Amino acid sequence: MANEARRQNERRGRRAEIIAAIWLIVKGYRLIDRRVRTPVGEIDLLMRRRDALVFVEVKARPTLDSGVLALHPRQQARCEAAARWLAVRHGWPGAVLRHDAVVIRPWALPTHLVAVWRDG
C-alpha cells in the first residue's frame, strides 16, 4: 500500500513538473534540464531567461497556501546548495542565479513565485 502511494505521488510530481515547465516556457523561459540531481540536492527544473539561471522548485498541492508552506528552510538550504554546486561545476559566468517556485493546484492556473529565496 505504501509503495502504491509513493508511486502515485511520484506520478503527480512528474506531471506537476511538466505543467510547470510548459507554463514557464510560455512565459519566455528556456528549459535547460529537469530533475537535476547533485550530491547535495535535487533541482526540479533548471530554466534560463535572459541572463538569469533559474532554479525552480515545483510543488503540487491542493491550495496556494499549502504550496508556499511546503517551501521550508531545510529544503531551501538543499536547493541553494545544489544551485551553487551546479553553478561551480558548469561555470556559468555572468549568470544571475535565482530561485523560483511554481505551485500546481487542481483546476487552477500554475502560480509562479519569482525569487522565493535569496542565494547566500
C-alpha positions as a Python dict, from the first residue, in 0.01 Angstrom:
ca = {
    (1, 'M'): (0, 0, 0),
    (2, 'A'): (280, 243, 89),
    (3, 'N'): (457, 163, -237),
    (4, 'E'): (143, 241, -437),
    (5, 'A'): (101, 576, -257),
    (6, 'R'): (466, 654, -326),
    (7, 'R'): (420, 574, -697),
    (8, 'Q'): (111, 794, -715),
    (9, 'N'): (299, 1083, -551),
    (10, 'E'): (587, 1031, -794),
    (11, 'R'): (350, 1043, -1093),
    (12, 'R'): (175, 1352, -956),
    (13, 'G'): (514, 1520, -906),
    (14, 'R'): (628, 1440, -1259),
    (15, 'R'): (302, 1573, -1405),
    (16, 'A'): (335, 1890, -1198),
    (17, 'E'): (691, 1941, -1325),
    (18, 'I'): (578, 1902, -1686),
    (19, 'I'): (294, 2152, -1633),
    (20, 'A'): (531, 2396, -1461),
    (21, 'A'): (790, 2365, -1740),
    (22, 'I'): (528, 2432, -2008),
    (23, 'W'): (394, 2729, -1809),
    (24, 'L'): (741, 2881, -1780),
    (25, 'I'): (824, 2817, -2146),
    (26, 'V'): (505, 3002, -2244),
    (27, 'K'): (626, 3289, -2022),
    (28, 'G'): (955, 3308, -2217),
    (29, 'Y'): (1184, 3079, -2017),
    (30, 'R'): (1404, 2815, -2180),
    (31, 'L'): (1419, 2468, -2026),
    (32, 'I'): (1775, 2353, -1966),
    (33, 'D'): (1709, 2038, -1763),
    (34, 'R'): (1460, 1856, -1539),
    (35, 'R'): (1519, 1667, -1215),
    (36, 'V'): (1883, 1763, -1189),
    (37, 'R'): (2048, 1550, -921),
    (38, 'T'): (2361, 1668, -743),
    (39, 'P'): (2549, 1526, -444),
    (40, 'V'): (2385, 1791, -223),
    (41, 'G'): (2026, 1803, -352),
    (42, 'E'): (1791, 1798, -650),
    (43, 'I'): (1662, 2080, -867),
    (44, 'D'): (1316, 2016, -1015),
    (45, 'L'): (1360, 2245, -1316),
    (46, 'L'): (1660, 2435, -1443),
    (47, 'M'): (1547, 2723, -1663),
    (48, 'R'): (1711, 3020, -1832),
    (49, 'R'): (1567, 3362, -1903),
    (50, 'R'): (1793, 3633, -2040),
    (51, 'D'): (2092, 3650, -1804),
    (52, 'A'): (1916, 3462, -1522),
    (53, 'L'): (1975, 3097, -1446),
    (54, 'V'): (1657, 2996, -1262),
    (55, 'F'): (1640, 2701, -1024),
    (56, 'V'): (1273, 2608, -991),
    (57, 'E'): (1110, 2412, -710),
    (58, 'V'): (771, 2265, -812),
    (59, 'K'): (500, 2191, -557),
    (60, 'A'): (174, 2009, -637),
    (61, 'R'): (-61, 2100, -354),
    (62, 'P'): (-436, 2148, -304),
    (63, 'T'): (-401, 2519, -220),
    (64, 'L'): (-154, 2801, -281),
    (65, 'D'): (-100, 2839, 95),
    (66, 'S'): (-8, 2472, 136),
    (67, 'G'): (229, 2501, -159),
    (68, 'V'): (404, 2803, -8),
    (69, 'L'): (424, 2635, 333),
    (70, 'A'): (596, 2336, 169),
    (71, 'L'): (891, 2563, 83),
    (72, 'H'): (1054, 2514, 423),
    (73, 'P'): (1404, 2625, 534),
    (74, 'R'): (1562, 2277, 517),
    (75, 'Q'): (1451, 2246, 157),
    (76, 'Q'): (1574, 2598, 86),
    (77, 'A'): (1920, 2504, 212),
    (78, 'R'): (1927, 2191, -9),
    (79, 'C'): (1813, 2383, -319),
    (80, 'E'): (2065, 2661, -264),
    (81, 'A'): (2348, 2411, -209),
    (82, 'A'): (2252, 2224, -528),
    (83, 'A'): (2238, 2551, -723),
    (84, 'R'): (2583, 2658, -603),
    (85, 'W'): (2723, 2312, -684),
    (86, 'L'): (2582, 2328, -1038),
    (87, 'A'): (2700, 2685, -1095),
    (88, 'V'): (3055, 2596, -992),
    (89, 'R'): (3061, 2268, -1182),
    (90, 'H'): (2924, 2412, -1507),
    (91, 'G'): (3086, 2754, -1475),
    (92, 'W'): (2803, 2978, -1587),
    (93, 'P'): (2992, 3307, -1596),
    (94, 'G'): (2787, 3622, -1557),
    (95, 'A'): (2464, 3435, -1490),
    (96, 'V'): (2235, 3571, -1223),
    (97, 'L'): (2126, 3282, -1001),
    (98, 'R'): (1763, 3289, -893),
    (99, 'H'): (1536, 3050, -703),
    (100, 'D'): (1173, 3040, -814),
    (101, 'A'): (884, 2813, -726),
    (102, 'V'): (576, 2703, -917),
    (103, 'V'): (272, 2580, -725),
    (104, 'I'): (42, 2349, -918),
    (105, 'R'): (-314, 2319, -786),
    (106, 'P'): (-614, 2127, -917),
    (107, 'W'): (-833, 2324, -1156),
    (108, 'A'): (-621, 2640, -1132),
    (109, 'L'): (-352, 2801, -1340),
    (110, 'P'): (1, 2747, -1208),
    (111, 'T'): (133, 3013, -971),
    (112, 'H'): (489, 3127, -1047),
    (113, 'L'): (665, 3271, -742),
    (114, 'V'): (972, 3468, -852),
    (115, 'A'): (1284, 3483, -631),
    (116, 'V'): (1137, 3290, -339),
    (117, 'W'): (1482, 3257, -183),
    (118, 'R'): (1794, 3468, -197),
    (119, 'D'): (2109, 3269, -262),
    (120, 'G'): (2377, 3300, 1),
}
